[in-house]
Amino acid sequence: MKNITVKIDDETYRRARILAAERETSVSAMVREFLENLGAGTDSETEQARLAARRKRLQKLWDMADARQQPGPAAMKSREKFYDEELR
């Protein structure tokens, strides 16, 4: 196995460390995984799927917000209840 050195700015490194901690891995492991998947296209496909799912959730949120514009007691939910019930 080869070792490489990569120079990045402090803020990028800080964000990478936070992300690695959230994923319970290391920055080195994330870089290794990225490079291993570079030619396979899996990282790009995973990112596209994640973005598509996010767009779908946002569209649902927008649709629900539009529906709440209708007058009446059913549209008058608290923000907390709205998030609890609708965004699961």
C-alpha positions, 0 to 999 in steps of 0.5 A: 500500500502506498502513502500519499500526502495531500495539502488542503486548507484548514477549514476543508480539513476541519469539515472533513474531520467532522464528516469523518466523525459523523460517519465513524471513520477517518479522513484517510479512509474517506479519501481512500474510498473516494479514490477507489470509487473514482473510476467505478462511478459509484460515488457519483451515482450515490451522490445523484441518488442522494440529491434525487431523494433530497429533491423529492423530500423538498418537493413534498415539503413545498406541496404540503406548505402550499396545501397549508395555505388553505384556510381552516382548522386542518391547516393550522398545525403547529410547526413542531407537529407539522415536522413530526407528522409530515417529514418522517 
